[in-house]
Amino acid sequence: MLEKLREIIVNYVEADPEAIVPESRFVEDLGFTSFDFMSMLGEIEEAFDLEVEQREAAGLRTVGEAMEYLSRISD
């Protein structure tokens, strides 16, 4: 899942895919704006074929939290 998230993340911010780790924070470390983040969520929904709850997703701060959330809702 991390590899797929890396592929999606680099579509929105300039980051070395190998430098994107579970501890990476979307805003502080990767430079996401709120618009970038919301746009990325739409792509994640398509890529993983699931529906992201916007309210819950707004609380995701790190790549690891996003992976945990996606794992939880894809079950």
C-alpha positions as CSV (number, residue, x, y, z in Angstrom):
1,M,0.0,0.0,0.0
2,L,2.9,2.4,0.8
3,E,4.2,2.1,-2.8
4,K,0.8,2.9,-4.3
5,L,0.4,5.9,-1.9
6,R,3.8,7.1,-2.9
7,E,2.8,7.0,-6.6
8,I,-0.3,9.1,-5.8
9,I,1.5,11.6,-3.5
10,V,4.1,12.5,-6.0
11,N,1.3,13.6,-8.4
12,Y,0.5,16.4,-6.0
13,V,3.8,17.5,-4.4
14,E,7.4,17.4,-5.4
15,A,8.9,14.7,-3.2
16,D,11.3,11.9,-3.7
17,P,9.1,8.8,-3.5
18,E,11.8,6.9,-1.5
19,A,11.7,9.7,1.1
20,I,8.0,9.2,1.7
21,V,7.7,7.1,4.8
22,P,4.8,6.3,7.2
23,E,6.0,9.0,9.5
24,S,5.9,11.7,6.8
25,R,3.4,14.4,7.6
26,F,1.3,15.6,4.7
27,V,1.5,19.3,5.4
28,E,4.7,19.8,7.4
29,D,7.0,17.3,5.6
30,L,5.5,16.9,2.1
31,G,4.1,20.4,1.6
32,F,0.5,19.6,0.9
33,T,-2.1,22.4,0.8
34,S,-5.7,21.5,1.9
35,F,-6.7,21.6,-1.8
36,D,-3.9,19.2,-2.7
37,F,-4.9,16.9,0.1
38,M,-8.6,16.8,-0.9
39,S,-7.7,16.2,-4.5
40,M,-5.4,13.4,-3.5
41,L,-8.3,11.8,-1.6
42,G,-10.3,11.7,-4.7
43,E,-7.6,9.9,-6.6
44,I,-7.2,7.5,-3.6
45,E,-10.9,6.6,-3.8
46,E,-10.5,5.7,-7.5
47,A,-7.2,3.8,-7.1
48,F,-8.4,1.7,-4.1
49,D,-12.1,1.6,-5.2
50,L,-13.5,2.8,-1.9
51,E,-15.2,5.8,-0.4
52,V,-13.3,8.1,1.9
53,E,-15.2,9.8,4.7
54,Q,-14.2,13.4,4.3
55,R,-14.6,14.2,8.0
56,E,-12.4,11.3,9.1
57,A,-9.9,11.9,6.4
58,A,-9.5,15.5,7.5
59,G,-7.9,14.3,10.7
60,L,-5.2,12.2,8.9
61,R,-1.8,13.8,9.5
62,T,0.7,11.2,8.3
63,V,1.1,8.7,5.5
64,G,1.0,6.0,8.1
65,E,-2.3,7.2,9.5
66,A,-3.6,7.2,6.0
67,M,-2.5,3.7,5.4
68,E,-4.2,2.5,8.7
69,Y,-7.4,4.3,7.7
70,L,-7.4,2.8,4.2
71,S,-6.8,-0.6,5.6
72,R,-9.6,-0.2,8.1
73,I,-12.2,0.9,5.5
74,S,-11.2,-1.6,2.8
75,D,-12.1,-4.6,5.0
